[in-house]
Amino acid sequence: RGAVLGVDTDKLIGEKNMSALICGSIAYDTIMVFPEPFKDHILPDKIHILNVSFQVPEMRREFGGCAGNIAYNLKLLGGEGYPMATAGSDFGPYGEWMEQHDVSRKYIKVLPNAFTAQAFITTDTEDNQITAFHPGAMNHSHQQAVPTDAGIKFGMVSPDGRDGMIQHAQQFSDAGIPFMFDPGQGLPLFTGEELINFIVQAKWVVVNDYEMQMLERKTGMTVYQMAERVSALVVTWGGKGSVIYTDGRRIDIPAAKPDEVLDPTGCGDAYRAGFIHGLMNGMDWETTGHVASLMGSIKIAARGTQNHRFTRDEFNARFEKAFGYKL
């Protein structure tokens, strides 16, 4: 199986107690719902002096951030993912949540003079969104360094502070630790040359279809040219499934049918956790893609990014039902 994945089996795949270091953000998501269309309260000819206030009777606060979400989903699958992130003085409730769900805080650095990264999202009845994002402590992620003496065998660089993403990718590369690169919403922060360097350093790259178009535009490379430089390039298409480009092949992965569609936020992180789980356990590409697809399907049926639950037996049963074979 190691040969199939382009990975040294003895050094990585199938190793007992193997752990992954997930570099990325820890964030609070404050989600509010305005029970009318925004457009009914905005005067088009007054946009240049816009001054509006929306009363939002519905509000919830969720625990999020790519590193936190991915580590949470890995734990559900029985894996061990260590989120490495910088948080602020308001981290307490999130830290308690992590402890309750057995997600490690070992590599969370708390900065007393900053806030934890926070997104304030207001949605109207037509699914339009107005979002304000405060990066806070996330912008200091470069204060963390990849531990090279902790037995970490798998890495991930996901959206985080710009300097931190560059630094952590270089540290993984220098230490010989294979890692997955997921630029996500951080993609606009980098030049084409910097993005090419990430691709050269990474073992795997995962993006959605929009990000793939941005990557092609900024790097001047086609999807196939990028795929030649990594073990696998994965492009997700939401409800249309995903595609794995590897070893000159294109593998189409169907989307698993969800019980219901409630909240797509965090589905990409759930997918990535499933993909990491497959890589860490030596699964073939198709099975790895199927696990990832099912994780996204389970997440979309729950509101928030870390509120879905399942046992391993439940997951295995759903997998067999969705794809017609046992995991």
Beta strands, then each sheet from edge to edge (+ up, - down):
strand 1: 19-23
strand 2: 27-33
strand 3: 58-64
strand 4: 81-88
strand 5: 108-111
strand 6: 117-123
strand 7: 129-134
strand 8: 152-157
strand 9: 179-181
strand 10: 204-208
strand 11: 232-236
strand 12: 242-246
strand 13: 249-253
sheet 1: 5+ 4+ 1+ 8+ 9+ 10+ 11+ 12- 13+
sheet 2: 3+ 2- 6- 7+
end
